[in-house]
Amino acid sequence: MPLDGIFLSHLKEELQTSVGCRADKIHQPSKDELVLNLRSVAFSGKLLISARSSGARIHFTLAKFDNPAEPPAFCKLVRKHLSSAKITAVEQAGLDRVIFIRFMSYNEMGDVVHPFLAVELITGRANIILCEENGRILDALHRSDMERSARLIQPGAIYTLPERESKLNPFSSSEKEMAAAVCSCAKPLYSAFVSLIDGVSPLVSRELAFRVSLNPDIPANQLDTEQKQLLEDALKTFKEEILNPTAYTLKDQSGQAKDFSFLPVFQYGQAVDSIKEDGFSLLLDEFYAERDKSDRIKAKSQDILRLLTNIRNRTERKLDYRLKDLEKCKNREQLRIFGELIKANIYLVEKGSSFARLQNYYDENLQFVDIPLDPALSPSANAAKYFKEYKKTYTAEQILTALIAEDKKELIYIDSVLHSLDKATSVLDLSEIREELIDAGYIFRNERQKRKADLSKPREFETVSGFKILVGKNNRQNDLLTTKLARKNDLWFHTKNIPGSHVILITEGKEVDDASLLFAASLAAGFSKASKGENVPVDFTEVRFVKKPSGAKPGMVIYSSNRTIYAKPYEDK
């Protein structure tokens, strides 16, 4: 994403609003993010500083964050030095992707101090560094390797700027100066701009090349007279765009945000539109809102996902072994027949023989069969051996059948929890899933760990006819909806033989129209493992026909008197 030096310079101007604000509260919702709640007489808001590799940035935000119960060590240190500190300046190091937020505060002795945050937004090396006024580093979100790194980012070291190349400043250089530099460069045109002009991203460099020539691979020093004139014109327009900036979001034909910039982008033709936004900070907040939310949930759910994946793989292996063992038990009836034939014809069986050819009176054609024998055993002992093997396989078949059924139930349950995990939208949802796994015995509960109360609520929807619909977020909510909250005449929906949420349509004794039935079915399909399908089979019945067997795992029920609707999955916005 092109959060380049020029974009950041315009963003910095918007961040000047925070000068004079105090850092009221400081949180670290994830390992790579810092959120400062700012307050003053004229302004209040949240400043998000992200050092994520997939979205390093700084901007005001309206997003809500789930903060950890115990703040990380870096957050505690920042709170110690910056809580109630007043922002005195927001600066940028030239056109580098480095922002300095300077504060005024008081130390433990009551003396005035001026700590600052160095926010480095360099791709792959993003960092947040807390420093004293003299530049001594107090700590950093990401410390450098003391032996391998040439630039030391460690507590006690003196902060230095990242190394940078000498380039032309587009704000102070004329279009003729920039054009002359580009025309003397032997690199392809699309890379000449990013190599020579400060604060320009590859996206902007490709856009400038597109405005000059349809062949962006042409060496910059081989432009003809007409192309040189186009180059000057393009750089003149570029100068106007950076001096009169506008925030643009680049969206594809489906309306999906793909990129952003401080100038309109034409290189993609009609495939991408440049949409004007109300500000650079607002643009970034909206651009990353859903993406960051998804990334945070994904990061916090990794341990649960890893646990469930291991359990599922282990259960599948056990099931495979047991099915193979059960297959071996299929011929157990032949063992009994062999024993009976030897016993009935014991006088015909010679001791020490390796087999006996006997007439099989269980066969309708009374054909002869060769029965393998152990020469070391007597005929009666061989018969007893076959009866013993028969009894052993009979017992094994009973046990294996029960174990296989349990394995299949466990796989269905694990799939349902994986579905809940995939649909989780908050840390509270993850906490409920974790609590469910603790109750089910998959996760050990620390004796000092207190049981958390259920805080999240089921999803709620309403049909055009005014019927209320509730959708469970996880198995615990599914049980609560179906067995406690729903009334007998309410309608229960669930995808047919597919893991998914329990959906309750509250009828209040009224007759339900077809449109409401179809909407409830589409919700059941949309909040299931078949959410990417087309016509998904959804069973529905009255709640009174839905039963939870004794000892069944959370979310597991049986039902009857059901009908089936084929529905298009609801798309969760």
C-alpha positions as CSV (number, residue, x, y, z in Angstrom):
1,M,0.0,0.0,0.0
2,P,1.4,3.4,-1.0
3,L,1.7,5.2,2.4
4,D,4.6,7.1,0.9
5,G,6.4,10.2,2.1
6,I,4.2,12.6,0.2
7,F,0.9,10.9,1.4
8,L,2.4,11.0,4.9
9,S,3.2,14.7,4.7
10,H,-0.5,15.5,4.0
11,L,-1.6,13.1,6.7
12,K,0.8,14.9,9.1
13,E,-1.0,18.2,8.5
14,E,-4.3,16.5,9.6
15,L,-2.5,15.1,12.7
16,Q,-1.6,18.7,13.8
17,T,-5.1,18.8,15.2
18,S,-3.8,16.7,18.1
19,V,-1.3,19.3,19.2
20,G,-2.3,20.6,22.6
21,C,-4.2,17.3,23.4
22,R,-3.3,15.2,26.4
23,A,-2.9,11.4,26.2
24,D,-5.8,10.5,28.4
25,K,-5.6,6.7,28.0
26,I,-3.1,4.5,26.3
27,H,-3.8,0.9,25.1
28,Q,-2.0,-1.8,23.1
29,P,-4.8,-3.9,21.6
30,S,-2.3,-6.1,19.7
31,K,1.4,-6.7,19.7
32,D,1.9,-4.2,16.8
33,E,-0.6,-1.5,17.6
34,L,-0.8,1.4,20.1
35,V,-3.9,3.5,20.6
36,L,-3.8,6.9,22.3
37,N,-7.0,8.5,23.6
38,L,-6.5,12.2,23.1
39,R,-8.5,15.0,24.8
40,S,-8.4,18.8,24.9
41,V,-11.0,21.6,25.1
42,A,-11.2,21.7,21.3
43,F,-10.6,18.1,20.3
44,S,-11.1,14.5,21.5
45,G,-10.4,11.3,19.6
46,K,-8.3,8.2,19.3
47,L,-4.9,8.1,17.5
48,L,-4.0,4.7,16.1
49,I,-0.3,3.9,15.5
50,S,0.2,0.6,13.7
51,A,3.5,-1.1,13.0
52,R,1.9,-4.1,11.3
53,S,3.8,-5.4,8.3
54,S,0.6,-5.5,6.3
55,G,-0.6,-2.0,7.2
56,A,1.9,0.2,9.0
57,R,0.2,3.6,9.5
58,I,-0.8,6.4,11.8
59,H,-4.2,8.1,11.8
60,F,-7.2,9.1,13.9
61,T,-9.7,6.3,14.2
62,L,-13.3,5.6,15.2
63,A,-12.8,1.9,15.6
64,K,-13.4,0.1,18.8
65,F,-10.7,-2.2,20.2
66,D,-10.7,-5.3,22.5
67,N,-7.8,-4.6,24.8
68,P,-6.0,-7.4,26.7
69,A,-6.8,-7.8,30.4
70,E,-3.1,-7.4,31.2
71,P,-1.3,-4.7,29.2
72,P,2.0,-5.7,27.5
73,A,5.3,-4.4,29.0
74,F,5.8,-1.8,26.2
75,C,2.3,-0.4,26.8
76,K,3.0,-0.1,30.6
77,L,6.2,1.8,29.8
78,V,4.5,4.2,27.4
79,R,1.8,4.8,30.0
80,K,4.4,5.5,32.6
81,H,6.0,8.3,30.5
82,L,3.1,9.6,28.4
83,S,0.0,9.3,30.5
84,S,-1.5,12.8,30.8
85,A,1.4,14.1,28.7
86,K,0.5,17.0,26.3
87,I,1.4,16.7,22.6
88,T,3.5,19.7,21.6
89,A,4.4,18.9,18.0
90,V,3.8,16.4,15.2
91,E,6.8,16.4,12.8
92,Q,8.0,14.5,9.8
93,A,11.7,13.8,9.0
94,G,11.8,15.4,5.6
95,L,9.8,13.1,3.3
96,D,10.8,10.0,5.1
97,R,8.1,7.7,6.4
98,V,9.0,8.7,9.9
99,I,6.7,10.7,12.2
100,F,7.8,12.3,15.5
101,I,5.1,12.9,18.1
102,R,6.6,15.2,20.8
103,F,5.2,15.5,24.3
104,M,5.5,17.7,27.4
105,S,5.2,15.9,30.7
106,Y,6.5,15.8,34.3
107,N,8.9,13.1,35.6
108,E,8.7,11.6,39.1
109,M,10.7,14.5,40.5
110,G,8.2,17.0,39.1
111,D,10.6,18.3,36.4
112,V,9.4,19.1,32.9
113,V,10.5,16.5,30.4
114,H,9.9,16.2,26.6
115,P,9.7,12.6,25.6
116,F,8.8,11.6,22.0
117,L,7.5,8.7,20.0
118,A,9.4,8.0,16.7
119,V,6.9,6.2,14.5
120,E,8.7,4.5,11.6
121,L,6.3,3.4,8.8
122,I,8.9,1.7,6.5
123,T,7.6,-1.4,4.9
124,G,8.9,-4.5,6.6
125,R,10.7,-2.5,9.3
126,A,7.8,-0.6,10.9
127,N,8.4,0.3,14.5
128,I,7.2,2.5,17.4
129,I,10.1,3.8,19.5
130,L,9.8,5.7,22.8
131,C,12.7,8.2,23.4
132,E,13.8,10.8,25.9
133,E,14.2,14.4,24.8
134,N,18.0,13.8,24.2
135,G,17.2,10.9,21.9
136,R,18.1,8.1,24.3
137,I,15.8,5.1,23.6
138,L,13.7,4.0,26.5
139,D,12.3,1.0,24.6
140,A,10.8,0.0,21.2
141,L,8.0,-2.2,20.0
142,H,10.6,-4.1,18.0
143,R,14.2,-4.2,19.2
144,S,17.0,-4.7,16.8
145,D,19.5,-7.5,16.8
146,M,22.6,-6.2,18.7
147,E,25.0,-8.3,16.7
148,R,23.6,-8.2,13.2
149,S,21.9,-4.8,12.9
150,A,24.0,-1.8,11.9
151,R,21.4,0.5,13.4
152,L,20.9,-0.1,17.1
153,I,17.3,0.0,18.5
154,Q,17.8,-1.0,22.1
155,P,17.0,0.7,25.5
156,G,19.9,3.1,26.3
157,A,21.0,3.6,22.6
158,I,20.7,6.9,20.9
159,Y,18.0,7.1,18.3
160,T,19.2,7.7,14.7
161,L,17.1,8.0,11.6
162,P,17.0,5.1,9.1
163,E,19.5,5.4,6.2
164,R,18.1,7.1,3.1
165,E,19.1,8.1,-0.4
166,S,19.5,11.7,-1.5
167,K,16.6,12.5,-3.8
168,L,14.9,15.6,-5.2
169,N,12.2,17.2,-2.9
170,P,9.1,17.6,-5.1
171,F,7.8,20.4,-3.0
172,S,10.9,22.6,-3.4
173,S,12.1,21.3,-6.9
174,S,10.6,22.7,-10.1
175,E,9.2,20.4,-12.8
176,K,12.1,21.3,-15.0
177,E,14.6,20.2,-12.4
178,M,12.8,16.9,-11.9
179,A,12.4,16.3,-15.6
180,A,16.1,16.9,-16.2
181,A,17.0,14.4,-13.5
182,V,14.6,11.8,-15.0
183,C,15.9,12.3,-18.5
184,S,19.5,11.6,-17.4
185,C,18.5,8.3,-15.8
186,A,19.1,5.0,-17.6
187,K,16.5,3.1,-15.6
188,P,13.1,2.2,-17.0
189,L,10.7,5.1,-16.9
190,Y,8.4,3.4,-14.3
191,S,11.3,3.1,-11.8
192,A,13.1,6.4,-12.6
193,F,10.6,8.5,-10.6
194,V,10.7,6.4,-7.5
195,S,14.5,6.4,-7.7
196,L,15.0,10.2,-8.1
197,I,12.0,11.9,-6.5
198,D,11.6,11.8,-2.7
199,G,8.5,10.5,-1.1
200,V,7.1,8.7,-4.2
201,S,5.8,5.2,-4.0
202,P,6.0,2.6,-6.8
203,L,2.2,3.2,-7.5
204,V,2.8,6.9,-8.0
205,S,5.9,6.2,-10.1
206,R,4.0,3.9,-12.4
207,E,1.2,6.5,-12.7
208,L,3.6,9.2,-13.7
209,A,5.2,6.9,-16.3
210,F,1.7,6.1,-17.6
211,R,1.0,9.8,-18.1
212,V,4.2,10.2,-20.1
213,S,4.3,7.0,-22.3
214,L,2.2,4.0,-23.1
215,N,5.5,2.0,-22.7
216,P,6.6,2.4,-19.1
217,D,9.6,0.1,-19.8
218,I,11.3,2.6,-22.0
219,P,14.6,3.9,-20.6
220,A,14.1,7.3,-19.1
221,N,17.1,8.7,-21.0
222,Q,15.7,7.6,-24.4
223,L,12.6,9.8,-24.4
224,D,12.0,11.7,-27.6
225,T,11.2,15.4,-27.8
226,E,7.4,14.9,-27.6
227,Q,7.7,12.5,-24.6
228,K,10.0,15.0,-22.8
229,Q,7.3,17.6,-23.2
230,L,4.7,15.2,-21.9
231,L,7.1,14.5,-19.0
232,E,7.3,18.2,-18.0
233,D,3.5,18.5,-18.3
234,A,3.0,15.4,-16.1
235,L,5.4,16.7,-13.5
236,K,3.7,20.1,-13.6
237,T,0.4,18.5,-12.9
238,F,2.1,16.3,-10.2
239,K,3.3,19.5,-8.5
240,E,-0.2,20.9,-8.5
241,E,-1.6,17.7,-7.0
242,I,0.9,17.6,-4.2
243,L,0.4,21.3,-3.3
244,N,-3.4,20.9,-3.4
245,P,-3.8,17.4,-2.1
246,T,-6.9,15.2,-2.3
247,A,-7.3,11.8,-0.7
248,Y,-8.3,9.0,-3.1
249,T,-9.4,5.5,-2.6
250,L,-9.0,3.2,-5.6
251,K,-11.9,0.8,-5.9
252,D,-12.6,-1.9,-8.4
253,Q,-15.9,-2.4,-10.3
254,S,-17.4,-4.3,-7.3
255,G,-16.7,-1.4,-5.0
256,Q,-13.9,-3.2,-3.2
257,A,-11.1,-0.9,-2.0
258,K,-7.8,-2.0,-3.5
259,D,-5.4,0.9,-2.9
260,F,-5.2,4.6,-2.0
261,S,-3.2,7.7,-3.0
262,F,-2.9,11.5,-2.9
263,L,-3.6,11.8,-6.6
264,P,-6.1,10.3,-9.1
265,V,-4.9,7.0,-10.7
266,F,-5.6,6.3,-14.4
267,Q,-3.1,3.5,-15.2
268,Y,-5.7,0.8,-14.6
269,G,-8.3,2.2,-17.0
270,Q,-11.9,1.4,-16.3
271,A,-11.0,-1.5,-14.0
272,V,-10.4,0.9,-11.1
273,D,-12.0,4.1,-10.1
274,S,-10.4,6.9,-8.0
275,I,-12.9,7.9,-5.4
276,K,-12.4,11.2,-3.5
277,E,-12.5,11.0,0.3
278,D,-13.0,13.6,2.9
279,G,-9.5,13.3,4.4
280,F,-6.4,11.3,4.6
281,S,-7.0,10.0,8.2
282,L,-10.6,9.1,7.5
283,L,-9.5,7.3,4.3
284,L,-7.0,5.1,6.2
285,D,-9.4,4.4,9.0
286,E,-12.1,3.1,6.5
287,F,-9.6,1.4,4.2
288,Y,-8.2,-0.8,7.0
289,A,-11.2,-1.1,9.3
290,E,-12.5,-4.6,8.2
291,R,-9.1,-5.9,7.3
292,D,-7.6,-5.1,10.7
293,K,-10.6,-6.4,12.5
294,S,-10.2,-9.7,10.6
295,D,-6.4,-9.8,11.2
296,R,-6.8,-9.2,15.0
297,I,-9.4,-12.0,15.4
298,K,-7.2,-14.3,13.2
299,A,-4.1,-13.6,15.4
300,K,-6.0,-14.1,18.6
301,S,-7.6,-17.4,17.4
302,Q,-4.5,-19.1,16.2
303,D,-3.9,-21.1,19.4
304,I,-7.6,-22.4,19.3
305,L,-7.3,-23.1,15.6
306,R,-4.0,-25.0,16.1
307,L,-5.6,-27.1,19.0
308,L,-8.8,-27.9,17.0
309,T,-6.7,-28.8,13.9
310,N,-4.5,-31.2,15.9
311,I,-7.6,-32.8,17.5
312,R,-9.3,-33.2,14.2
313,N,-6.2,-34.7,12.5
314,R,-5.7,-37.1,15.5
315,T,-9.4,-38.1,15.5
316,E,-9.3,-38.8,11.7
317,R,-6.2,-41.0,12.1
318,K,-7.9,-43.0,14.9
319,L,-11.1,-43.3,12.8
320,D,-9.1,-44.6,9.8
321,Y,-7.3,-47.2,11.9
322,R,-10.6,-48.4,13.5
323,L,-12.4,-48.7,10.2
324,K,-9.5,-50.9,8.9
325,D,-9.7,-53.0,12.0
326,L,-13.5,-53.3,11.7
327,E,-13.1,-54.4,8.1
328,K,-11.0,-57.3,9.4
329,C,-13.9,-58.4,11.6
330,K,-16.2,-58.9,8.6
331,N,-15.0,-62.5,8.1
332,R,-15.6,-63.5,11.7
333,E,-18.6,-65.7,10.8
334,Q,-16.2,-67.9,8.8
335,L,-14.1,-68.5,11.9
336,R,-17.2,-69.8,13.8
337,I,-18.1,-72.1,10.8
338,F,-14.6,-73.5,10.6
339,G,-14.7,-74.3,14.4
340,E,-18.1,-76.0,14.0
341,L,-17.0,-78.1,11.0
342,I,-13.9,-79.3,12.8
343,K,-15.9,-80.1,15.9
344,A,-18.5,-82.0,13.9
345,N,-15.9,-83.9,11.9
346,I,-13.2,-84.3,14.5
347,Y,-12.9,-88.0,13.8
348,L,-11.9,-87.1,10.1
349,V,-9.2,-84.6,11.1
350,E,-5.8,-86.1,11.2
351,K,-3.5,-84.9,14.0
352,G,-0.5,-83.0,12.7
353,S,-2.1,-82.0,9.4
354,S,-1.8,-78.4,8.1
355,F,-5.3,-78.4,6.7
356,A,-8.5,-80.4,6.7
357,R,-10.9,-80.8,3.7
358,L,-14.4,-81.1,5.1
359,Q,-17.8,-80.8,3.7
360,N,-19.4,-77.4,4.5
361,Y,-23.0,-78.2,5.6
362,Y,-23.6,-74.4,6.0
363,D,-23.3,-74.1,2.2
364,E,-26.5,-74.9,0.2
365,N,-24.4,-76.9,-2.3
366,L,-22.6,-78.8,0.4
367,Q,-19.2,-78.0,-1.2
368,F,-15.9,-79.1,0.4
369,V,-13.8,-76.4,2.0
370,D,-10.1,-76.5,3.0
371,I,-9.7,-75.3,6.6
372,P,-6.1,-74.3,7.7
373,L,-4.9,-76.0,10.9
374,D,-2.0,-75.6,13.3
375,P,-0.1,-78.9,13.1
376,A,1.2,-78.5,16.6
377,L,-2.4,-78.6,18.0
378,S,-4.9,-81.4,18.3
379,P,-8.1,-81.3,16.2
380,S,-10.1,-80.2,19.3
381,A,-7.5,-77.5,20.1
382,N,-7.8,-76.2,16.5
383,A,-11.6,-76.0,16.9
384,A,-11.2,-74.2,20.2
385,K,-8.7,-71.7,18.6
386,Y,-11.3,-70.8,15.9
387,F,-14.0,-70.3,18.5
388,K,-11.7,-68.1,20.5
389,E,-10.8,-66.0,17.5
390,Y,-14.5,-65.7,16.6
391,K,-15.4,-64.5,20.1
392,K,-12.5,-62.0,20.0
393,T,-13.5,-60.5,16.7
394,Y,-17.2,-60.3,17.9
395,T,-16.1,-58.3,21.0
396,A,-13.8,-56.2,18.9
397,E,-16.6,-55.4,16.4
398,Q,-18.9,-54.2,19.2
399,I,-16.2,-52.0,20.7
400,L,-15.0,-50.7,17.4
401,T,-18.5,-49.9,16.2
402,A,-19.1,-47.8,19.4
403,L,-15.7,-46.1,19.1
404,I,-16.2,-45.3,15.4
405,A,-19.6,-43.7,16.2
406,E,-17.9,-41.6,18.9
407,D,-15.1,-40.5,16.5
408,K,-17.7,-39.4,13.9
409,K,-19.6,-37.4,16.5
410,E,-16.4,-35.8,17.7
411,L,-15.5,-34.8,14.1
412,I,-18.9,-33.3,13.6
413,Y,-18.5,-31.3,16.9
414,I,-14.9,-30.1,16.0
415,D,-16.2,-29.0,12.6
416,S,-19.0,-27.0,14.3
417,V,-16.4,-25.3,16.6
418,L,-14.2,-24.5,13.7
419,H,-17.2,-23.0,12.0
420,S,-17.9,-20.8,15.1
421,L,-14.2,-19.8,15.1
422,D,-14.4,-18.8,11.4
423,K,-17.4,-16.6,12.1
424,A,-16.1,-15.0,15.3
425,T,-16.1,-11.2,15.1
426,S,-14.8,-10.2,18.5
427,V,-12.5,-11.2,21.3
428,L,-15.7,-12.0,23.4
429,D,-16.7,-14.5,20.7
430,L,-13.3,-16.2,21.1
431,S,-13.6,-16.2,24.9
432,E,-16.9,-18.1,24.7
433,I,-15.4,-20.6,22.3
434,R,-12.5,-21.1,24.6
435,E,-14.9,-21.5,27.6
436,E,-16.8,-24.1,25.6
437,L,-13.6,-26.1,24.9
438,I,-12.7,-25.9,28.6
439,D,-16.1,-27.2,29.6
440,A,-15.7,-30.0,27.0
441,G,-12.3,-31.0,28.4
442,Y,-10.2,-30.0,25.4
443,I,-8.5,-27.1,27.3
444,F,-7.2,-27.3,30.8
445,R,-8.5,-24.5,33.1
446,N,-5.9,-23.0,35.5
447,E,-7.2,-23.1,39.1
448,R,-6.5,-19.4,39.4
449,Q,-8.4,-18.6,36.2
450,K,-11.9,-17.5,36.9
451,R,-14.8,-18.5,34.8
452,K,-15.9,-15.6,32.5
453,A,-19.6,-14.7,32.2
454,D,-21.2,-14.8,28.8
455,L,-21.1,-11.3,27.5
456,S,-21.8,-11.5,23.8
457,K,-25.4,-11.8,22.4
458,P,-26.7,-13.9,19.5
459,R,-27.0,-12.1,16.1
460,E,-30.4,-10.5,15.6
461,F,-32.2,-9.9,12.3
462,E,-35.7,-8.9,11.4
463,T,-37.8,-9.9,8.4
464,V,-39.8,-7.5,6.2
465,S,-42.9,-8.8,7.9
466,G,-41.5,-7.9,11.3
467,F,-40.5,-11.4,12.6
468,K,-37.4,-11.5,14.8
469,I,-34.7,-14.0,14.0
470,L,-31.8,-15.0,16.3
471,V,-28.6,-16.7,15.1
472,G,-26.2,-18.4,17.4
473,K,-22.5,-17.4,17.2
474,N,-21.2,-20.7,18.8
475,N,-22.3,-24.0,20.2
476,R,-23.0,-22.6,23.7
477,Q,-25.3,-20.0,22.2
478,N,-26.9,-22.6,19.9
479,D,-27.8,-24.6,23.0
480,L,-29.1,-21.5,24.8
481,L,-31.2,-20.4,21.8
482,T,-32.7,-23.8,21.1
483,T,-33.2,-25.2,24.6
484,K,-33.8,-22.1,26.7
485,L,-34.8,-19.0,24.8
486,A,-37.0,-20.4,22.0
487,R,-40.6,-21.3,22.6
488,K,-42.2,-24.6,21.4
489,N,-44.0,-22.9,18.5
490,D,-41.0,-21.0,17.3
491,L,-39.3,-22.3,14.2
492,W,-35.8,-23.8,14.2
493,F,-33.5,-23.8,11.1
494,H,-30.2,-25.6,10.4
495,T,-28.3,-26.6,7.3
496,K,-28.9,-30.3,6.4
497,N,-25.9,-32.4,7.5
498,I,-23.6,-29.3,7.4
499,P,-22.0,-27.6,10.4
500,G,-23.6,-24.3,11.1
501,S,-25.5,-22.0,13.5
502,H,-28.9,-22.7,15.0
503,V,-31.4,-20.1,13.7
504,I,-34.6,-19.4,15.6
505,L,-37.5,-17.5,14.0
506,I,-39.7,-16.2,16.8
507,T,-43.3,-16.6,15.6
508,E,-45.2,-15.3,18.7
509,G,-48.0,-17.6,17.7
510,K,-48.4,-15.9,14.3
511,E,-48.5,-17.6,10.9
512,V,-45.1,-17.1,9.1
513,D,-45.1,-16.0,5.5
514,D,-42.9,-17.7,2.8
515,A,-40.6,-14.7,2.5
516,S,-39.7,-14.8,6.2
517,L,-39.2,-18.6,6.0
518,L,-36.8,-18.1,3.0
519,F,-34.9,-15.3,4.8
520,A,-34.4,-17.5,7.9
521,A,-33.2,-20.3,5.7
522,S,-30.8,-18.0,3.9
523,L,-29.4,-16.9,7.3
524,A,-28.9,-20.6,8.3
525,A,-27.1,-21.2,5.0
526,G,-25.0,-18.0,5.3
527,F,-23.9,-18.8,8.8
528,S,-22.8,-22.3,8.0
529,K,-19.9,-24.1,6.4
530,A,-21.8,-23.9,3.1
531,S,-21.8,-20.1,3.0
532,K,-20.0,-20.1,-0.3
533,G,-22.5,-22.4,-2.0
534,E,-25.6,-21.6,-4.1
535,N,-28.7,-23.8,-3.3
536,V,-28.0,-25.0,0.3
537,P,-30.4,-27.5,1.8
538,V,-31.8,-26.1,5.1
539,D,-34.0,-28.2,7.4
540,F,-36.6,-26.4,9.6
541,T,-39.2,-27.6,12.1
542,E,-40.9,-26.3,15.2
543,V,-38.7,-26.1,18.3
544,R,-40.8,-28.7,20.2
545,F,-39.5,-31.3,17.7
546,V,-35.9,-30.5,18.5
547,K,-34.3,-32.5,21.3
548,K,-30.9,-32.5,22.9
549,P,-29.8,-36.1,23.8
550,S,-28.5,-36.7,27.3
551,G,-24.7,-36.3,27.3
552,A,-24.5,-34.8,23.8
553,K,-21.8,-32.2,23.1
554,P,-22.7,-28.5,22.9
555,G,-24.8,-27.6,19.9
556,M,-25.6,-31.3,19.1
557,V,-29.4,-32.0,18.7
558,I,-31.8,-34.4,17.0
559,Y,-35.0,-33.3,15.3
560,S,-38.0,-34.7,13.5
561,S,-41.1,-33.5,11.6
562,N,-38.9,-31.3,9.5
563,R,-39.1,-29.9,6.0
564,T,-36.3,-28.8,3.7
565,I,-35.8,-25.5,1.9
566,Y,-33.0,-24.8,-0.6
567,A,-31.7,-21.3,0.0
568,K,-29.1,-18.9,-1.3
569,P,-26.7,-18.1,1.6
570,Y,-27.1,-14.7,3.3
571,E,-24.0,-12.6,2.8
572,D,-22.7,-11.3,6.1
573,K,-21.8,-7.6,5.5
